[in-house]
Amino acid sequence: MEETQQRRHPGLWIRILILVCLSALVAGGGYAAYYLYRQSQVQITPASEYRITGAGDDWEGAAGEWLNGLLAQYQQDYIASKNRLDAWEIGVVQLIEEVSENEAAVQVDFTCTARRSNSQAFDYLLGAWNGNQLHCQLVLIMVRQEDAQEPSVWTYQVPDMMRPAAYDLSQYSQSELKEKEEYDREHVQEIPYEKKQYTYRILDGVCSVSYDGGATWTRVPAALEDLTAVGDGNPYYNQLQEGSYLITPEKTVFVYGAAMQVKVLYSEDQGKSWKTTVLDTDIPGIRAKFCSFPTPQVGYLVLAGSRTMSQEGHTIYKTEDGGATWKVVGNDPSTRILLDARFISEDVGFFSYPQINYESSGQVQEHRLGFYRTQDGGENFELVSLPIDEEHQDVFIEAEAPYFEGSKLVVLVNQGDSGDYMGGRVCAKFVSEDLGATWSYLELVEPMEQEIG
């Protein structure tokens, strides 16, 4: 009988099934809406504003209690999974420095296990991810205030936190000793000479050259104060400006001078005899000097100075008699700060500047290397295009002076002073077989450490 009724009314069961499904969807949607609402109500107090009250006057104990409270916020009900911590473990807690009665630096080592790895919610902890574990080592700059009504009750807050290395650097940077040590180390302390066949050294206030890898030395007949003088910035008494000298069997040249007058000291017999040429210039504060001799008789000298902010003037000189006389042959193609300059033939030369940013309506549209080439001895220049892929255009930003490796011309493009890609030292290497008219990418290289003697 029932079978007969089911066959007669099949639509009834379908309607019942639809009602059940709709009820489930409504219930599920309602729960999802409720869950999202509760999730939106979750509040996380930023570390710089988070505080604890009731801790004793023990800095290390308070640091552990503060960190536990801060991290416990990430275990609240309904918190998004990208912000959730499943667990954490606090290791070493150590008082580094008690600045005053109410301020101290405490180092804390701890590990967090997050629901999701690499979550940006925990970037401020400055840790290192290993899977979904975040390993952290922080110095907490803690301040506290005692309750006026209850002297044994303290409120702690952490207005700043940093890695231990950054804390050490900040402390050292605040001392006058750091400035003196830094100046002495960079500008005065002896730097071992570069151990190669043709090299120079500065020892006991005297500059000497060697043509046999340091086995014997010949004194350069100029005072160290003159060789290192600059018209802009502090002089280095332990090294010469890169590019201001040339040491080869056929030609040895030292260019020096700081204002309105430059001297070119040169030898053509490996230091047995020397000649000096004086150039009067119109540059009042000479910052840098770049000399190159493509042949023993033809040479170029580029002077940079009169700096104002990121601009300066440049003048190109040329000699065709080995350095006895010089004439102005042009001004280089930009007024930006000159990084490097070199002529690799009697007509072809290269000039390097900081990266050029082309802008339109205030928005940066394109970045280009400030790398120029001349093929007529400095009269005209064109911007060189190197095939750097788009991903690395903002990584490799400063071209160095090209040099020959066999018959091929090579240029290295470095990351500038602030580069941190693969450690910051890696350069992009390009080669040319037509004196720099066209270039092809070769490889990434890390410059060899200087071998010293």
C-alpha positions as CSV (number, residue, x, y, z in Angstrom):
1,M,0.0,0.0,0.0
2,E,2.8,2.4,1.0
3,E,4.7,1.5,-2.2
4,T,1.6,2.4,-4.2
5,Q,1.4,5.8,-2.4
6,Q,5.1,6.6,-3.0
7,R,4.7,5.8,-6.7
8,R,1.6,8.0,-6.8
9,H,3.3,11.0,-5.1
10,P,7.0,11.1,-6.1
11,G,7.0,14.9,-6.0
12,L,6.3,14.9,-2.3
13,W,9.6,13.3,-1.4
14,I,11.5,15.6,-3.8
15,R,9.9,18.6,-2.1
16,I,10.9,17.2,1.3
17,L,14.5,16.7,0.1
18,I,14.7,20.3,-1.2
19,L,13.4,21.7,2.1
20,V,16.0,19.7,4.0
21,C,18.8,21.0,1.7
22,L,17.6,24.6,1.9
23,S,17.4,24.4,5.7
24,A,21.0,23.1,5.8
25,L,22.1,25.9,3.5
26,V,20.4,28.5,5.6
27,A,21.8,27.1,8.8
28,G,25.3,26.9,7.3
29,G,25.1,30.4,5.9
30,G,23.9,31.7,9.2
31,Y,26.8,30.1,11.0
32,A,29.3,31.4,8.5
33,A,27.9,34.9,8.9
34,Y,28.0,34.6,12.6
35,Y,31.6,33.3,12.5
36,L,32.7,36.1,10.3
37,Y,31.0,38.6,12.5
38,R,32.8,37.2,15.6
39,Q,36.0,37.1,13.7
40,S,35.7,40.8,12.8
41,Q,35.3,41.6,16.5
42,V,38.7,40.0,17.4
43,Q,41.1,42.7,18.6
44,I,44.9,42.5,18.7
45,T,46.8,45.2,20.7
46,P,50.0,46.2,18.9
47,A,53.2,45.3,20.7
48,S,54.1,49.0,21.2
49,E,50.8,49.6,23.0
50,Y,50.5,46.3,24.8
51,R,51.1,46.5,28.6
52,I,50.9,44.3,31.7
53,T,50.1,45.4,35.2
54,G,50.8,43.6,38.4
55,A,54.2,42.2,37.6
56,G,57.0,42.6,40.2
57,D,60.1,44.6,39.9
58,D,62.0,41.8,38.2
59,W,62.9,42.9,34.6
60,E,63.4,39.3,33.3
61,G,60.2,38.0,34.8
62,A,58.2,40.9,33.5
63,A,59.6,40.4,30.0
64,G,58.5,36.8,30.0
65,E,55.1,37.7,31.3
66,W,54.7,40.5,28.8
67,L,55.6,38.3,25.9
68,N,53.3,35.5,27.0
69,G,50.4,38.0,27.2
70,L,51.2,39.5,23.8
71,L,51.3,36.1,22.1
72,A,48.2,34.8,23.9
73,Q,46.2,37.3,21.9
74,Y,46.8,35.1,18.8
75,Q,44.9,32.2,20.4
76,Q,41.6,34.0,20.8
77,D,38.4,32.2,19.7
78,Y,37.4,33.0,16.1
79,I,40.8,34.5,15.2
80,A,41.6,34.1,11.5
81,S,43.9,31.1,10.8
82,K,46.5,33.4,9.2
83,N,46.8,35.2,12.6
84,R,46.6,32.1,14.8
85,L,49.4,30.7,17.0
86,D,49.1,27.1,17.9
87,A,51.9,27.3,20.5
88,W,55.1,29.1,21.6
89,E,58.1,28.4,23.8
90,I,60.2,31.0,25.5
91,G,63.8,30.1,26.0
92,V,66.5,32.4,27.4
93,V,65.4,35.7,29.0
94,Q,68.4,37.9,29.9
95,L,68.7,41.4,31.2
96,I,71.3,43.2,28.9
97,E,71.3,46.7,30.4
98,E,69.4,48.6,33.0
99,V,69.4,52.1,31.6
100,S,67.7,53.6,34.6
101,E,65.4,52.5,37.4
102,N,62.5,52.5,35.1
103,E,64.0,51.5,31.8
104,A,65.9,48.4,30.7
105,A,66.9,46.3,27.7
106,V,66.0,42.6,28.0
107,Q,66.9,39.9,25.4
108,V,64.3,37.2,24.8
109,D,64.8,34.0,22.7
110,F,61.5,32.2,21.7
111,T,59.9,30.1,19.1
112,C,56.3,30.4,17.8
113,T,54.3,27.7,16.0
114,A,51.9,29.4,13.6
115,R,48.8,27.9,11.9
116,R,50.2,29.2,8.6
117,S,53.9,29.7,7.7
118,N,55.3,33.0,6.6
119,S,52.3,34.9,7.9
120,Q,52.8,38.7,7.6
121,A,50.9,39.1,10.9
122,F,54.2,38.2,12.7
123,D,56.6,40.2,10.6
124,Y,57.1,42.6,13.5
125,L,58.7,39.8,15.6
126,L,61.7,39.9,13.2
127,G,62.1,36.1,13.2
128,A,63.2,33.5,10.8
129,W,60.7,30.9,9.4
130,N,61.4,27.2,9.3
131,G,58.2,25.7,8.0
132,N,55.5,27.0,10.2
133,Q,57.9,27.7,13.1
134,L,59.1,31.2,13.7
135,H,62.4,31.5,15.6
136,C,62.9,34.9,17.2
137,Q,65.6,36.7,19.1
138,L,64.6,40.1,20.3
139,V,65.9,42.9,22.6
140,L,62.9,44.4,24.3
141,I,63.3,48.1,25.3
142,M,61.1,48.0,28.4
143,V,59.8,50.9,30.5
144,R,57.8,50.6,33.7
145,Q,55.8,52.7,36.1
146,E,55.0,52.0,39.7
147,D,51.4,52.4,40.8
148,A,51.1,55.5,43.1
149,Q,48.5,53.8,45.3
150,E,50.1,50.3,45.4
151,P,53.9,50.6,45.5
152,S,54.5,46.9,44.8
153,V,52.4,47.0,41.5
154,W,54.2,47.9,38.3
155,T,52.9,48.5,34.7
156,Y,55.3,47.4,31.9
157,Q,55.3,48.5,28.3
158,V,57.7,47.8,25.3
159,P,57.8,50.9,23.1
160,D,60.5,49.4,20.9
161,M,62.1,46.0,20.0
162,M,64.9,45.0,17.7
163,R,67.3,42.3,16.8
164,P,70.4,42.0,19.1
165,A,72.8,43.1,16.3
166,A,70.7,46.2,15.7
167,Y,70.6,47.0,19.4
168,D,74.4,46.7,19.7
169,L,74.8,48.9,16.7
170,S,72.5,51.5,18.1
171,Q,74.3,51.6,21.4
172,Y,77.7,51.8,19.7
173,S,76.6,54.5,17.3
174,Q,75.7,56.7,20.2
175,S,79.2,56.9,21.6
176,E,81.9,59.4,20.6
177,L,84.3,56.5,20.7
178,K,82.6,54.9,17.8
179,E,83.1,58.0,15.6
180,K,86.8,58.2,16.4
181,E,87.4,54.5,15.9
182,E,85.5,54.6,12.6
183,Y,87.5,57.5,11.3
184,D,90.8,55.9,12.3
185,R,89.9,52.6,10.8
186,E,88.6,54.0,7.5
187,H,91.0,56.9,7.0
188,V,94.2,56.3,9.0
189,Q,94.9,52.7,9.9
190,E,97.2,50.9,7.5
191,I,95.5,48.8,4.8
192,P,97.6,45.8,3.5
193,Y,98.5,46.2,-0.1
194,E,96.7,44.3,-2.8
195,K,99.0,41.4,-3.7
196,K,99.3,41.5,-7.4
197,Q,102.1,42.1,-9.8
198,Y,101.6,45.8,-10.2
199,T,100.6,47.4,-7.0
200,Y,101.1,50.2,-4.4
201,R,101.2,50.4,-0.7
202,I,101.1,53.2,2.0
203,L,103.4,52.4,4.9
204,D,104.7,54.8,7.6
205,G,103.3,57.8,5.7
206,V,105.0,56.9,2.4
207,C,103.5,55.7,-0.9
208,S,105.5,53.2,-2.9
209,V,105.0,51.1,-6.0
210,S,106.0,47.6,-6.9
211,Y,106.3,45.9,-10.3
212,D,107.1,42.4,-8.9
213,G,104.2,41.6,-6.6
214,G,105.7,43.3,-3.5
215,A,109.2,41.8,-3.6
216,T,110.8,45.3,-4.1
217,W,109.4,48.8,-3.7
218,T,110.0,52.2,-5.3
219,R,109.0,55.3,-3.4
220,V,106.6,57.7,-5.2
221,P,108.2,61.2,-5.1
222,A,105.2,63.0,-3.7
223,A,104.0,63.7,-0.1
224,L,101.2,61.5,1.1
225,E,99.2,64.5,2.2
226,D,99.3,65.7,-1.4
227,L,98.5,62.3,-3.0
228,T,95.4,61.9,-0.7
229,A,94.2,65.5,-0.6
230,V,90.5,66.0,-1.6
231,G,88.4,69.1,-2.1
232,D,85.2,67.5,-0.8
233,G,85.0,65.2,2.3
234,N,87.7,63.7,4.5
235,P,90.9,62.5,3.0
236,Y,92.0,58.9,3.3
237,Y,95.6,58.6,4.4
238,N,95.6,54.8,4.0
239,Q,94.5,54.4,0.4
240,L,94.4,56.3,-2.9
241,Q,91.2,57.2,-4.7
242,E,90.4,54.3,-7.0
243,G,90.9,55.5,-10.6
244,S,93.4,58.3,-9.7
245,Y,96.4,56.2,-10.4
246,L,97.8,53.7,-13.0
247,I,100.6,51.2,-12.5
248,T,101.8,49.2,-15.6
249,P,105.3,48.4,-16.9
250,E,105.0,51.0,-19.6
251,K,103.2,53.8,-17.6
252,T,102.9,54.7,-14.0
253,V,100.7,57.7,-13.2
254,F,99.5,59.4,-10.0
255,V,97.0,62.3,-10.3
256,Y,96.5,64.5,-7.3
257,G,95.2,67.9,-6.3
258,A,92.2,69.3,-4.4
259,A,91.4,72.7,-5.7
260,M,92.0,74.7,-9.0
261,Q,95.3,72.9,-9.7
262,V,96.0,69.3,-10.4
263,K,99.4,67.6,-10.8
264,V,100.1,64.5,-13.0
265,L,103.1,62.6,-11.8
266,Y,104.3,59.9,-14.2
267,S,107.1,57.5,-14.9
268,E,107.8,55.6,-18.1
269,D,110.7,53.5,-16.7
270,Q,109.1,51.7,-13.7
271,G,109.9,54.4,-11.2
272,K,113.5,55.1,-12.1
273,S,112.7,58.6,-13.2
274,W,109.6,60.8,-12.8
275,K,108.0,63.8,-14.5
276,T,105.4,66.2,-13.3
277,T,102.8,68.2,-15.3
278,V,100.6,70.9,-13.6
279,L,97.1,71.5,-14.9
280,D,95.2,74.7,-13.9
281,T,91.5,74.0,-13.7
282,D,88.3,75.9,-13.0
283,I,87.0,73.3,-10.5
284,P,87.3,74.8,-7.0
285,G,86.6,71.6,-5.0
286,I,87.9,68.5,-6.7
287,R,86.2,65.4,-5.4
288,A,87.5,62.7,-7.7
289,K,90.1,62.1,-10.4
290,F,90.0,59.3,-13.1
291,C,93.0,58.7,-15.3
292,S,93.4,56.1,-18.1
293,F,96.1,55.6,-20.7
294,P,94.9,53.4,-23.6
295,T,98.4,53.7,-25.1
296,P,101.6,55.0,-23.5
297,Q,101.2,58.2,-25.4
298,V,97.4,58.8,-25.4
299,G,95.8,59.3,-22.1
300,Y,92.7,60.8,-20.6
301,L,92.0,62.6,-17.3
302,V,88.5,63.2,-15.9
303,L,88.1,65.7,-13.0
304,A,84.9,65.8,-10.9
305,G,84.1,68.5,-8.3
306,S,82.1,71.6,-7.3
307,R,79.5,69.3,-5.8
308,T,76.1,70.7,-4.8
309,M,73.8,68.1,-3.4
310,S,73.7,65.3,-6.1
311,Q,75.1,67.5,-8.9
312,E,78.7,68.3,-9.8
313,G,80.8,69.5,-12.7
314,H,83.2,67.4,-14.8
315,T,86.0,68.2,-17.3
316,I,87.7,65.8,-19.7
317,Y,91.4,66.3,-20.5
318,K,93.5,64.5,-23.1
319,T,97.2,64.1,-23.7
320,E,98.8,62.8,-26.9
321,D,102.4,63.1,-25.7
322,G,102.5,60.7,-22.8
323,G,101.3,63.3,-20.2
324,A,103.6,66.3,-20.9
325,T,100.8,68.5,-22.1
326,W,97.0,68.3,-21.7
327,K,94.0,69.9,-23.4
328,V,90.3,70.1,-22.6
329,V,88.3,67.9,-25.0
330,G,84.9,68.0,-23.5
331,N,82.5,67.7,-20.6
332,D,80.9,64.4,-19.8
333,P,77.2,63.7,-20.4
334,S,75.7,64.3,-17.0
335,T,75.9,66.6,-14.0
336,R,75.1,63.8,-11.6
337,I,77.8,62.4,-9.3
338,L,80.4,60.6,-11.3
339,L,81.0,57.0,-10.1
340,D,83.7,55.8,-12.5
341,A,85.3,56.7,-15.8
342,R,87.7,55.0,-18.1
343,F,88.9,55.1,-21.7
344,I,89.7,51.7,-23.2
345,S,91.0,52.9,-26.6
346,E,92.1,56.2,-28.1
347,D,88.5,57.1,-28.8
348,V,86.2,54.8,-26.8
349,G,85.4,55.6,-23.1
350,F,82.8,54.9,-20.5
351,F,81.3,57.0,-17.7
352,S,79.1,55.7,-14.9
353,Y,76.6,57.5,-12.7
354,P,73.9,56.5,-10.2
355,Q,70.7,54.9,-11.6
356,I,68.5,57.3,-13.6
357,N,64.8,57.4,-12.7
358,Y,62.5,58.7,-15.4
359,E,59.3,60.1,-14.0
360,S,55.9,61.1,-15.4
361,S,53.2,62.9,-13.3
362,G,55.2,62.1,-10.2
363,Q,55.1,58.4,-10.8
364,V,58.4,56.5,-11.6
365,Q,58.0,54.9,-15.0
366,E,61.4,53.6,-15.8
367,H,64.8,53.0,-14.2
368,R,68.0,53.0,-16.3
369,L,71.7,52.6,-15.6
370,G,73.5,55.9,-15.7
371,F,76.1,54.2,-18.0
372,Y,77.4,56.2,-21.1
373,R,79.7,55.5,-23.9
374,T,81.7,57.8,-26.2
375,Q,83.4,56.7,-29.4
376,D,84.9,60.0,-30.4
377,G,87.2,60.8,-27.5
378,G,84.6,62.5,-25.3
379,E,82.9,64.8,-27.7
380,N,79.6,62.9,-27.8
381,F,78.0,60.3,-25.6
382,E,75.1,57.8,-25.8
383,L,73.4,55.9,-23.1
384,V,74.4,52.3,-23.0
385,S,71.7,49.7,-22.7
386,L,72.6,46.5,-20.8
387,P,70.2,43.5,-21.1
388,I,69.2,43.3,-17.4
389,D,66.0,41.4,-17.0
390,E,63.1,43.3,-15.4
391,E,63.2,41.3,-12.2
392,H,66.8,42.6,-11.4
393,Q,66.6,46.2,-12.8
394,D,66.3,47.6,-9.3
395,V,69.0,45.2,-7.9
396,F,71.9,45.9,-10.2
397,I,72.1,49.6,-10.4
398,E,75.7,50.8,-10.8
399,A,78.0,50.0,-13.6
400,E,81.7,49.8,-12.9
401,A,84.4,50.8,-15.4
402,P,84.8,48.2,-18.1
403,Y,88.0,46.2,-18.5
404,F,89.4,43.6,-20.9
405,E,89.4,39.8,-20.3
406,G,91.5,38.6,-23.2
407,S,89.9,40.1,-26.3
408,K,86.5,40.7,-24.7
409,L,85.4,43.7,-22.8
410,V,83.8,43.1,-19.5
411,V,81.6,45.3,-17.3
412,L,80.3,44.4,-13.8
413,V,77.1,46.0,-12.5
414,N,76.9,46.1,-8.7
415,Q,74.1,46.7,-6.2
416,G,75.3,50.0,-4.8
417,D,76.0,50.7,-1.1
418,S,72.6,49.5,0.1
419,G,72.2,46.3,-1.9
420,D,71.3,43.1,-0.1
421,Y,70.5,40.7,-2.9
422,M,72.3,37.4,-2.2
423,G,74.4,39.1,0.5
424,G,74.9,42.4,-1.4
425,R,78.2,41.6,-3.1
426,V,77.0,39.7,-6.2
427,C,77.4,41.6,-9.5
428,A,75.9,41.0,-12.9
429,K,78.6,40.4,-15.5
430,F,78.2,41.4,-19.2
431,V,80.6,41.0,-22.1
432,S,81.1,42.8,-25.4
433,E,83.1,41.8,-28.5
434,D,82.7,45.2,-30.2
435,L,84.3,47.6,-27.7
436,G,81.0,48.1,-25.8
437,A,78.7,49.0,-28.7
438,T,76.6,45.9,-27.8
439,W,76.5,43.7,-24.7
440,S,75.3,40.3,-23.7
441,Y,74.7,39.0,-20.2
442,L,77.1,36.3,-19.0
443,E,76.6,35.4,-15.4
444,L,76.3,36.5,-11.8
445,V,79.6,36.8,-10.1
446,E,80.9,37.7,-6.6
447,P,84.1,39.8,-6.8
448,M,87.1,37.9,-5.4
449,E,88.2,39.0,-1.9
450,Q,91.3,41.2,-2.1
451,E,94.4,39.1,-1.6
452,I,96.6,41.1,0.7
453,G,100.3,40.9,1.5
